[in-house]
Structures are given as structure tokens and as C-alpha cells.
Amino acid sequence: MKPWLSFVLALVCAGNILAADVSADFVAANKLYAEGKFTEASAAYAAILKTGAQSRALLFNAGNAAFKAGHLGQAVAAYRQAELLSPRDAELWANLAFVRNQVQGATLRESRWQNWGTMLTLNEGAILTTAFFWALFVLLAVRQLRPALTPKLHSVTRLLAALTLFSGTVLALQAANRFNAAIAVVTSVETIARSGPFDEAQSVFTARDGAELKILDRHADWVQVADSAGKIGWFSQKQVAVLPGA
């Protein structure tokens, strides 16, 4: 393992990141991890996540425990969810990249645009776009109130207009990718994709633990996915973790 990879616990105050009623469970899960009981720790973190509690530290620790327990898909899913909360976290990126390198077979990878477009959270992107918009609005108001300043403010106005348009476009694309796209992460050692949404359907291809697949459709408890090679099939939702888009 590379020395710069960190699979240690996020040492933060549980009371600051989780509701009071799950703080004790978080501390107990951390204790199991520290004792090397990775399977039990992974199950404990998963139980906390089922309550709806979320934080970067909780998801990061859950990913570490899942990886140590040999569950690549669960680790990838936890890290990817943590990435939505902390998109510029180098430690998180390193762990996710390390686990992804252990995954066998075809799996999706983010495009250069997706990697760049997720440098900000949706909230941060919205704040930045709003700031550009209001700065532009104020500048246009000044030009109306003080026409003599218009020539001097022309270049700044064009720059702010361009920044507002650009940041708004990036925000819209990021939101569309977040809410309209979805990813299935395989959480079983070996999962068979079927030609239809039922167990008796013909086998189409096999995906390994940790593989990331694009969701195309859903039917009852099944999801239709496509892998990086373009193969399409159906998985039971019991075999995958369904996540928002990258």
C-alpha cells in the first residue's frame, strides 16, 4: 500500500457531525475499527447510515472499514457519497482511486469534465453563481445611474456577464448530472446481469465487486445498467448500491 494512502479513522468529534442519538453508535463503530474488527465495524457504520445520518467522516470511515473487510463495492459507494459532501478532499480521492484500482473487469470512470465539474458542491456552485449574478446586476445599475462611467466599466461588465453565464451553465449541468443520472455500484463478489428484470432471464454479462455501472432504467426491484464496454443488462437492487451521478 502506498504510504500516502490513508485508511485510518477520521478523528473528529462525533457530536459535531452526527445527531446525538447516533453519536454513541459512531464511537462504538470507531472502536471496532481500531480493534481490527473490520467486518463488525463495517456493519456498524452501515447501520448508522440506514438511519439517514450522513457526514464526510461517517462515510469515509464506512468506506475504510468496508475496504478492510474486503467489500470493494461498499467501499466505493461510501467514498463516492462522501465525495458529494467533500469534493476537494485529497485524502478521500486517494482512497477511492486506490480501491478502484483493485476492481476487476469493466467499470465506468468519470470523464475529465465530470472530475472538473465536481470540484464544488452544488451549494458552493449556487453561491458562486449567485454572487456573480448580483455583482453583474449592481454593475449594470451603476452604469444606468452614472452613464459617464459606462466606458470604463465596459470590460468589467463583459467579464462578469461571461462568468455568470459560465458558472450558471456549469451549475445546471452539475445539477442535471446529480439528479437525473444515477450509478449502480456492484456490492456482490460476482453479479450476473440478466437480459430482463427477472431471475429466470438469460445471463448477459458478469460484473465484479466494486464495478460502477450507469443506470438506464428501473423496474420494480431491478435496475437496467450499462458497463464501460457498452454491455446492457438488468441487476437486482439487492446486488448493487444505487448512487447519484458523478
TORPA-121627 format. One record per residue (C-alpha): residue number from 0; residue in three letters; z, x, y. Coordinates in steps of 0.25 Angstrom, whole numbers, always signed. Layout:
<recs>
+-----+------+-------+-------+-------+
!  nr ! rest !    c3 !    c1 !    c2 !
+-----+------+-------+-------+-------+
! NUM !  ALA !     Z !     X !     Y !
...
+-----+------+-------+-------+-------+
</recs>
This chain:
<recs>
+-----+------+-------+-------+-------+
!  nr ! rest !    c3 !    c1 !    c2 !
+-----+------+-------+-------+-------+
!   0 !  MET !    +0 !    +0 !    +0 !
!   1 !  LYS !    -3 !    +5 !   +14 !
!   2 !  PRO !    +9 !   +10 !   +22 !
!   3 !  TRP !    +5 !    +1 !   +34 !
!   4 !  LEU !    +5 !   -12 !   +26 !
!   5 !  SER !   +18 !   -20 !   +28 !
!   6 !  PHE !   +23 !   -29 !   +17 !
!   7 !  VAL !   +37 !   -29 !   +22 !
!   8 !  LEU !   +44 !   -41 !   +27 !
!   9 !  ALA !   +43 !   -46 !   +41 !
!  10 !  LEU !   +57 !   -42 !   +46 !
!  11 !  VAL !   +59 !   -53 !   +56 !
!  12 !  CYS !   +70 !   -63 !   +59 !
!  13 !  ALA !   +67 !   -75 !   +50 !
!  14 !  GLY !   +74 !   -84 !   +60 !
!  15 !  ASN !   +63 !   -81 !   +71 !
!  16 !  ILE !   +51 !   -84 !   +62 !
!  17 !  LEU !   +56 !   -96 !   +53 !
!  18 !  ALA !   +63 !  -108 !   +55 !
!  19 !  ALA !   +78 !  -108 !   +52 !
!  20 !  ASP !   +77 !  -116 !   +39 !
!  21 !  VAL !   +67 !  -105 !   +32 !
!  22 !  SER !   +73 !   -92 !   +38 !
!  23 !  ALA !   +83 !   -91 !   +27 !
!  24 !  ASP !   +71 !   -92 !   +17 !
!  25 !  PHE !   +63 !   -82 !   +24 !
!  26 !  VAL !   +75 !   -72 !   +24 !
!  27 !  ALA !   +76 !   -75 !    +9 !
!  28 !  ALA !   +61 !   -72 !    +6 !
!  29 !  ASN !   +62 !   -59 !   +14 !
!  30 !  LYS !   +74 !   -55 !    +5 !
!  31 !  LEU !   +66 !   -58 !    -7 !
!  32 !  TYR !   +54 !   -49 !    -2 !
!  33 !  ALA !   +64 !   -38 !    +2 !
!  34 !  GLU !   +69 !   -38 !   -12 !
!  35 !  GLY !   +55 !   -37 !   -18 !
!  36 !  LYS !   +55 !   -51 !   -24 !
!  37 !  PHE !   +41 !   -54 !   -18 !
!  38 !  THR !   +37 !   -66 !   -27 !
!  39 !  GLU !   +50 !   -73 !   -23 !
!  40 !  ALA !   +48 !   -69 !    -8 !
!  41 !  SER !   +34 !   -74 !    -8 !
!  42 !  ALA !   +38 !   -87 !   -14 !
!  43 !  ALA !   +50 !   -88 !    -3 !
!  44 !  TYR !   +40 !   -85 !    +8 !
!  45 !  ALA !   +31 !   -96 !    +3 !
!  46 !  ALA !   +42 !  -106 !    +2 !
!  47 !  ILE !   +45 !  -103 !   +17 !
!  48 !  LEU !   +30 !  -105 !   +21 !
!  49 !  LYS !   +30 !  -118 !   +14 !
!  50 !  THR !   +40 !  -123 !   +24 !
!  51 !  GLY !   +30 !  -121 !   +35 !
!  52 !  ALA !   +37 !  -109 !   +41 !
!  53 !  GLN !   +28 !   -98 !   +46 !
!  54 !  SER !   +29 !   -85 !   +53 !
!  55 !  ARG !   +22 !   -72 !   +52 !
!  56 !  ALA !   +34 !   -65 !   +46 !
!  57 !  LEU !   +35 !   -76 !   +35 !
!  58 !  LEU !   +20 !   -76 !   +31 !
!  59 !  PHE !   +20 !   -60 !   +32 !
!  60 !  ASN !   +32 !   -59 !   +22 !
!  61 !  ALA !   +26 !   -70 !   +13 !
!  62 !  GLY !   +13 !   -62 !   +13 !
!  63 !  ASN !   +20 !   -49 !    +9 !
!  64 !  ALA !   +28 !   -56 !    -2 !
!  65 !  ALA !   +16 !   -63 !    -8 !
!  66 !  PHE !    +9 !   -49 !    -8 !
!  67 !  LYS !   +21 !   -42 !   -14 !
!  68 !  ALA !   +21 !   -53 !   -25 !
!  69 !  GLY !    +7 !   -51 !   -28 !
!  70 !  HIS !    +1 !   -64 !   -21 !
!  71 !  LEU !   -10 !   -59 !   -13 !
!  72 !  GLY !   -15 !   -73 !    -9 !
!  73 !  GLN !    -2 !   -78 !    -4 !
!  74 !  ALA !    +0 !   -65 !    +4 !
!  75 !  VAL !   -14 !   -66 !   +11 !
!  76 !  ALA !   -11 !   -81 !   +14 !
!  77 !  ALA !    +3 !   -77 !   +20 !
!  78 !  TYR !    -3 !   -66 !   +28 !
!  79 !  ARG !   -15 !   -74 !   +33 !
!  80 !  GLN !    -5 !   -85 !   +38 !
!  81 !  ALA !    +3 !   -74 !   +45 !
!  82 !  GLU !    -9 !   -69 !   +52 !
!  83 !  LEU !   -11 !   -82 !   +59 !
!  84 !  LEU !    +3 !   -80 !   +65 !
!  85 !  SER !    +2 !   -65 !   +68 !
!  86 !  PRO !   -13 !   -62 !   +69 !
!  87 !  ARG !   -12 !   -48 !   +74 !
!  88 !  ASP !    -1 !   -43 !   +64 !
!  89 !  ALA !    -6 !   -29 !   +59 !
!  90 !  GLU !    +5 !   -29 !   +48 !
!  91 !  LEU !    +0 !   -43 !   +43 !
!  92 !  TRP !   -15 !   -39 !   +44 !
!  93 !  ALA !   -12 !   -26 !   +35 !
!  94 !  ASN !    -4 !   -34 !   +25 !
!  95 !  LEU !   -15 !   -45 !   +24 !
!  96 !  ALA !   -26 !   -34 !   +23 !
!  97 !  PHE !   -18 !   -27 !   +12 !
!  98 !  VAL !   -16 !   -40 !    +4 !
!  99 !  ARG !   -31 !   -44 !    +6 !
! 100 !  ASN !   -35 !   -30 !    +0 !
! 101 !  GLN !   -28 !   -34 !   -13 !
! 102 !  VAL !   -36 !   -47 !   -15 !
! 103 !  GLN !   -47 !   -46 !   -25 !
! 104 !  GLY !   -60 !   -54 !   -25 !
! 105 !  ALA !   -68 !   -61 !   -13 !
! 106 !  THR !   -59 !   -65 !    -1 !
! 107 !  LEU !   -62 !   -69 !   +13 !
! 108 !  ARG !   -60 !   -59 !   +25 !
! 109 !  GLU !   -59 !   -62 !   +39 !
! 110 !  SER !   -71 !   -59 !   +48 !
! 111 !  ARG !   -70 !   -50 !   +60 !
! 112 !  TRP !   -70 !   -62 !   +69 !
! 113 !  GLN !   -58 !   -68 !   +61 !
! 114 !  ASN !   -50 !   -56 !   +61 !
! 115 !  TRP !   -52 !   -54 !   +76 !
! 116 !  GLY !   -50 !   -69 !   +79 !
! 117 !  THR !   -37 !   -70 !   +73 !
! 118 !  MET !   -31 !   -59 !   +81 !
! 119 !  LEU !   -24 !   -70 !   +89 !
! 120 !  THR !   -17 !   -82 !   +84 !
! 121 !  LEU !   -22 !   -96 !   +88 !
! 122 !  ASN !   -11 !   -97 !   +98 !
! 123 !  GLU !   -14 !   -84 !  +105 !
! 124 !  GLY !   -28 !   -87 !  +105 !
! 125 !  ALA !   -26 !  -100 !  +112 !
! 126 !  ILE !   -16 !   -94 !  +122 !
! 127 !  LEU !   -27 !   -83 !  +125 !
! 128 !  THR !   -38 !   -93 !  +127 !
! 129 !  THR !   -29 !  -102 !  +136 !
! 130 !  ALA !   -25 !   -90 !  +145 !
! 131 !  PHE !   -40 !   -86 !  +147 !
! 132 !  PHE !   -43 !  -101 !  +150 !
! 133 !  TRP !   -33 !  -103 !  +160 !
! 134 !  ALA !   -36 !   -89 !  +167 !
! 135 !  LEU !   -50 !   -93 !  +168 !
! 136 !  PHE !   -46 !  -107 !  +174 !
! 137 !  VAL !   -37 !  -100 !  +184 !
! 138 !  LEU !   -48 !   -91 !  +188 !
! 139 !  LEU !   -58 !  -102 !  +189 !
! 140 !  ALA !   -48 !  -109 !  +198 !
! 141 !  VAL !   -46 !   -97 !  +207 !
! 142 !  ARG !   -62 !   -96 !  +209 !
! 143 !  GLN !   -62 !  -110 !  +213 !
! 144 !  LEU !   -51 !  -109 !  +223 !
! 145 !  ARG !   -55 !   -95 !  +228 !
! 146 !  PRO !   -70 !   -95 !  +228 !
! 147 !  ALA !   -70 !   -81 !  +235 !
! 148 !  LEU !   -64 !   -75 !  +222 !
! 149 !  THR !   -75 !   -80 !  +213 !
! 150 !  PRO !   -84 !   -68 !  +213 !
! 151 !  LYS !   -72 !   -59 !  +210 !
! 152 !  LEU !   -67 !   -68 !  +199 !
! 153 !  HIS !   -81 !   -70 !  +192 !
! 154 !  SER !   -79 !   -59 !  +182 !
! 155 !  VAL !   -65 !   -63 !  +178 !
! 156 !  THR !   -69 !   -77 !  +177 !
! 157 !  ARG !   -80 !   -74 !  +167 !
! 158 !  LEU !   -71 !   -65 !  +159 !
! 159 !  LEU !   -60 !   -76 !  +158 !
! 160 !  ALA !   -71 !   -86 !  +154 !
! 161 !  ALA !   -76 !   -77 !  +143 !
! 162 !  LEU !   -62 !   -74 !  +138 !
! 163 !  THR !   -59 !   -89 !  +138 !
! 164 !  LEU !   -71 !   -93 !  +130 !
! 165 !  PHE !   -70 !   -81 !  +121 !
! 166 !  SER !   -55 !   -84 !  +117 !
! 167 !  GLY !   -57 !   -99 !  +116 !
! 168 !  THR !   -69 !   -97 !  +107 !
! 169 !  VAL !   -60 !   -87 !   +98 !
! 170 !  LEU !   -49 !   -97 !   +98 !
! 171 !  ALA !   -58 !  -108 !   +94 !
! 172 !  LEU !   -64 !  -100 !   +82 !
! 173 !  GLN !   -50 !   -95 !   +78 !
! 174 !  ALA !   -44 !  -109 !   +78 !
! 175 !  ALA !   -56 !  -115 !   +70 !
! 176 !  ASN !   -55 !  -104 !   +60 !
! 177 !  ARG !   -40 !  -106 !   +59 !
! 178 !  PHE !   -40 !  -121 !   +58 !
! 179 !  ASN !   -54 !  -124 !   +51 !
! 180 !  ALA !   -55 !  -112 !   +42 !
! 181 !  ALA !   -45 !  -110 !   +30 !
! 182 !  ILE !   -43 !   -99 !   +20 !
! 183 !  ALA !   -39 !  -100 !    +5 !
! 184 !  VAL !   -31 !   -88 !    +0 !
! 185 !  VAL !   -30 !   -87 !   -15 !
! 186 !  THR !   -16 !   -87 !   -20 !
! 187 !  SER !   -18 !   -86 !   -35 !
! 188 !  VAL !   -21 !   -74 !   -43 !
! 189 !  GLU !   -35 !   -79 !   -46 !
! 190 !  THR !   -41 !   -92 !   -42 !
! 191 !  ILE !   -53 !   -99 !   -47 !
! 192 !  ALA !   -62 !  -106 !   -37 !
! 193 !  ARG !   -68 !  -119 !   -42 !
! 194 !  SER !   -81 !  -126 !   -39 !
! 195 !  GLY !   -73 !  -139 !   -36 !
! 196 !  PRO !   -60 !  -143 !   -31 !
! 197 !  PHE !   -54 !  -146 !   -45 !
! 198 !  ASP !   -48 !  -137 !   -57 !
! 199 !  GLU !   -60 !  -140 !   -66 !
! 200 !  ALA !   -71 !  -135 !   -57 !
! 201 !  GLN !   -79 !  -123 !   -61 !
! 202 !  SER !   -74 !  -109 !   -57 !
! 203 !  VAL !   -82 !  -103 !   -45 !
! 204 !  PHE !   -75 !   -90 !   -42 !
! 205 !  THR !   -61 !   -84 !   -42 !
! 206 !  ALA !   -53 !   -79 !   -31 !
! 207 !  ARG !   -41 !   -69 !   -31 !
! 208 !  ASP !   -27 !   -70 !   -26 !
! 209 !  GLY !   -28 !   -67 !   -10 !
! 210 !  ALA !   -43 !   -71 !    -9 !
! 211 !  GLU !   -46 !   -78 !    +4 !
! 212 !  LEU !   -56 !   -89 !    +4 !
! 213 !  LYS !   -62 !   -98 !   +14 !
! 214 !  ILE !   -59 !  -113 !   +12 !
! 215 !  LEU !   -71 !  -122 !   +13 !
! 216 !  ASP !   -66 !  -136 !    +9 !
! 217 !  ARG !   -54 !  -143 !    +3 !
! 218 !  HIS !   -52 !  -154 !    -7 !
! 219 !  ALA !   -38 !  -159 !   -12 !
! 220 !  ASP !   -31 !  -147 !   -16 !
! 221 !  TRP !   -43 !  -138 !   -17 !
! 222 !  VAL !   -50 !  -129 !    -7 !
! 223 !  GLN !   -64 !  -124 !    -7 !
! 224 !  VAL !   -66 !  -109 !    -3 !
! 225 !  ALA !   -76 !   -99 !    -1 !
! 226 !  ASP !   -73 !   -84 !    -4 !
! 227 !  SER !   -79 !   -72 !    +3 !
! 228 !  ALA !   -91 !   -71 !    -7 !
! 229 !  GLY !   -95 !   -86 !    -3 !
! 230 !  LYS !   -90 !   -92 !   -16 !
! 231 !  ILE !   -85 !  -106 !   -15 !
! 232 !  GLY !   -74 !  -113 !   -24 !
! 233 !  TRP !   -62 !  -122 !   -24 !
! 234 !  PHE !   -48 !  -118 !   -25 !
! 235 !  SER !   -35 !  -126 !   -28 !
! 236 !  GLN !   -26 !  -125 !   -15 !
! 237 !  LYS !   -15 !  -120 !   -25 !
! 238 !  GLN !   -23 !  -107 !   -27 !
! 239 !  VAL !   -24 !  -104 !   -12 !
! 240 !  ALA !   -17 !  -103 !    +1 !
! 241 !  VAL !   -25 !  -111 !   +12 !
! 242 !  LEU !   -24 !  -104 !   +25 !
! 243 !  PRO !   -31 !  -106 !   +39 !
! 244 !  GLY !   -43 !   -98 !   +42 !
! 245 !  ALA !   -42 !   -83 !   +46 !
+-----+------+-------+-------+-------+
</recs>
